[in-house]
């Protein structure tokens, strides 16, 4: 981990080297945009798809928390001096994660997305809980329990659906389609941005290490708990192929 001094406040951040500040801005902008985008394209529409009042209630909680994640990062970004338009999907040229292009149509798809997608988010947040920029560290620690709830929500509902042969086949079908969207979520191997994040103590691990950890955790859930199969996926990055 970097020996760069800890930055405990936004005021101290303003005196940090520009390269460090730009890294912090990128992290905050990415989280603000993708938390909002995911809330809009997955979480809020899933309320209408939820099959029971109980499921709708829990989904409403997820929606509230996911919008809250956006708002926390958005507010931190404003305090850092980031223009608002850079943190809103409809006003920025920054593309959201490719997984956001998945066309959600069913409740079962949503459950798989929560099970696997929020597991990926847990790893991202884990890498920020010791971030040298303490305002981000504090947000990561606030967010972590909610991300665990979201992933467990998906796992629990997928487990219930898998109690029948038909349900098990349906969840397997969705895992086959949805899982390959998430390993690229961790970024390219040899990423320059990731190298800079580690240089400044903003992140701890390489993209490759996080991705491999994610695939292992996803396999433990899909194969170990649900008794399904984690699909092999194609990727241009040789590090991804090496996992299999």
C-alpha positions in Angstrom: 0.0 0.0 0.0 1.1 3.6 -0.7 3.0 5.5 2.0 1.2 8.7 0.9 -0.1 10.6 3.9 -3.8 10.3 4.9 -6.1 13.1 3.7 -8.6 13.5 6.5 -10.8 16.2 5.1 -11.9 18.0 2.0 -10.0 21.1 3.2 -6.8 19.0 3.3 -7.6 17.5 -0.1 -7.5 21.0 -1.7 -3.8 21.2 -0.8 -2.9 17.7 -2.1 -1.1 17.2 -5.4 -3.2 17.6 -8.5 -2.7 14.0 -9.6 -4.1 12.8 -6.3 -7.1 15.2 -6.5 -7.9 14.0 -10.0 -7.8 10.4 -8.9 -10.3 11.3 -6.1 -12.5 13.1 -8.5 -12.6 10.1 -10.8 -13.7 7.8 -8.0 -16.4 10.1 -6.7 -17.8 10.9 -10.2 -17.9 7.2 -11.2 -19.8 6.2 -8.0 -22.2 9.1 -8.3 -23.0 8.4 -11.9 -23.3 4.6 -11.7 -25.3 4.5 -8.4 -27.9 6.9 -9.9 -28.0 5.1 -13.3 -28.4 1.7 -11.6 -31.2 3.0 -9.4 -33.1 4.2 -12.4 -32.7 1.3 -14.8 -32.8 -1.6 -12.3 -33.9 -0.9 -8.8 -36.9 1.5 -9.2 -38.4 -0.5 -12.2 -38.1 -3.7 -10.1 -40.8 -2.4 -7.6 -43.4 -3.0 -10.3 -41.9 -6.5 -11.1 -41.9 -7.7 -7.5 -44.4 -10.5 -7.0 -45.6 -9.8 -3.4 -46.0 -6.9 -1.0 -43.1 -8.3 1.0 -40.8 -8.3 -2.1 -42.0 -4.8 -3.0 -41.2 -3.5 0.5 -37.7 -4.9 0.4 -37.2 -3.6 -3.1 -38.4 -0.1 -2.0 -35.7 -0.3 0.7 -33.1 -1.1 -1.9 -34.2 1.8 -4.1 -34.0 4.2 -1.2 -30.5 3.1 -0.3 -29.2 3.1 -3.8 -30.4 6.6 -4.4 -28.8 7.4 -1.1 -25.5 6.1 -2.3 -25.7 8.5 -5.3 -26.7 11.4 -3.1 -23.8 10.9 -0.6 -21.2 10.8 -3.4 -22.9 13.7 -5.2 -22.8 15.8 -2.1 -19.1 14.9 -1.5 -18.3 15.8 -5.1 -20.0 19.2 -4.8 -18.0 19.9 -1.6 -14.8 18.9 -3.5 -15.7 21.4 -6.2 -16.8 18.9 -8.9 -19.4 20.5 -11.2 -22.8 18.9 -10.8 -23.1 18.1 -14.4 -20.1 15.8 -14.2 -21.9 13.6 -11.7 -25.3 13.2 -13.5 -25.7 10.7 -16.3 -27.9 12.9 -18.5 -25.5 15.8 -18.3 -22.1 14.2 -18.7 -20.3 12.6 -21.6 -18.9 9.9 -19.3 -20.5 6.5 -20.2 -22.0 4.4 -17.5 -20.8 0.9 -16.9 -21.8 -1.4 -19.8 -23.8 -3.6 -17.5 -26.3 -0.7 -17.3 -27.3 -1.5 -20.9 -28.9 -4.8 -19.9 -32.7 -4.6 -20.6 -34.4 -5.7 -17.4 -37.7 -7.4 -18.0 -38.4 -9.9 -15.2 -38.3 -10.2 -11.4 -36.0 -13.2 -11.7 -33.5 -11.2 -13.7 -33.5 -8.5 -11.1 -32.8 -11.0 -8.3 -29.8 -12.4 -10.3 -28.5 -8.8 -10.9 -28.7 -8.1 -7.2 -27.0 -11.4 -6.3 -24.1 -11.0 -8.7 -24.0 -7.2 -9.4 -24.0 -6.1 -5.8 -21.5 -8.7 -4.9 -19.2 -7.0 -7.4 -20.1 -3.6 -5.8 -19.1 -5.1 -2.4 -15.6 -5.8 -3.6 -15.3 -2.2 -5.0 -16.5 -0.7 -1.7 -14.1 -3.1 0.3 -11.2 -1.6 -1.6 -12.2 1.9 -0.5 -12.7 1.3 3.3 -9.0 2.1 3.9 -8.8 4.8 1.2 -6.3 7.6 2.0 -9.0 10.2 1.3 -11.0 9.8 4.5 -14.2 11.4 3.2 -14.4 8.5 0.6 -13.4 6.0 3.3 -16.2 7.2 5.5 -18.7 6.8 2.6 -17.5 3.3 1.9 -18.0 2.3 5.5 -21.5 3.7 5.5 -22.4 2.0 2.2 -20.9 -1.4 3.0 -23.8 -2.8 5.2 -26.3 -1.7 2.6 -24.4 -3.4 -0.3 -24.3 -6.6 1.8 -28.1 -6.4 2.3 -28.6 -6.0 -1.5 -26.5 -8.9 -2.4 -28.1 -11.1 0.3 -31.5 -10.0 -1.0 -30.7 -11.3 -4.4 -29.2 -14.5 -3.1 -32.2 -15.2 -0.8 -34.8 -14.7 -3.5 -32.8 -16.7 -6.0 -32.6 -19.5 -3.4 -36.4 -19.4 -3.0 -37.0 -19.5 -6.8 -34.6 -22.5 -7.1 -36.8 -24.6 -4.9 -38.6 -25.9 -8.1 -36.9 -27.5 -11.1 -38.5 -24.9 -13.3 -37.3 -22.1 -11.1 -33.8 -23.5 -10.9 -33.6 -23.7 -14.7 -34.8 -20.1 -15.0 -32.2 -18.8 -12.6 -29.5 -20.8 -14.4 -30.6 -19.2 -17.7 -30.3 -15.7 -16.2 -27.0 -16.4 -14.6 -25.6 -17.6 -17.9 -26.7 -14.3 -19.5 -25.9 -11.9 -16.7 -22.8 -13.1 -15.0 -20.4 -12.3 -18.0 -21.4 -8.7 -17.7 -19.7 -8.3 -14.3 -16.0 -9.4 -14.5 -15.3 -6.4 -16.9 -16.8 -4.2 -14.2 -13.4 -4.2 -12.5 -11.6 -2.6 -15.4 -8.7 -3.6 -17.7 -5.6 -5.5 -16.6 -2.6 -3.2 -16.3 -4.9 -0.2 -16.0 -3.1 3.2 -15.6 -5.9 4.6 -13.5 -5.7 1.7 -11.1 -1.9 2.0 -10.9 -2.4 5.7 -9.9 -5.1 4.8 -7.3 -2.7 2.4 -5.7 0.2 4.8 -5.9 -1.8 7.3 -3.8 -3.3 4.8 -1.4 -6.8 5.4 -2.8 -7.2 1.7 -3.7 -5.3 -1.3 -2.5 -5.6 -4.0 -5.1 -5.1 -4.4 -8.9 -8.1 -4.8 -11.2 -6.9 -8.3 -11.9 -6.8 -9.4 -8.2 -10.3 -7.9 -7.6 -11.7 -9.6 -10.6 -10.3 -13.0 -9.7 -11.6 -12.6 -6.1 -15.0 -11.7 -7.5 -15.2 -14.8 -9.8 -14.3 -17.0 -6.8 -17.0 -15.4 -4.6 -19.5 -15.6 -7.4 -18.7 -19.3 -7.9 -19.1 -20.0 -4.1 -22.7 -18.5 -4.3 -23.8 -19.9 -7.6 -22.3 -23.3 -7.4 -21.8 -23.8 -3.7 -25.1 -22.4 -2.4 -27.5 -22.7 -5.3 -26.1 -25.8 -6.9 -26.0 -24.2 -10.4 -23.1 -23.6 -12.8 -21.1 -20.5 -13.2 -20.6 -20.0 -17.0 -17.3 -19.6 -18.8 -17.3 -16.2 -20.4 -15.4 -14.7 -23.3 -13.2 -11.6 -22.8 -10.4 -9.9 -24.7 -8.3 -9.6 -21.5 -6.1 -12.7 -21.2 -6.2 -12.3 -17.4 -10.0 -13.1 -17.6 -9.4 -16.2 -19.6 -6.7 -17.3 -17.2 -9.2 -17.4 -14.4 -10.8 -20.4 -16.1 
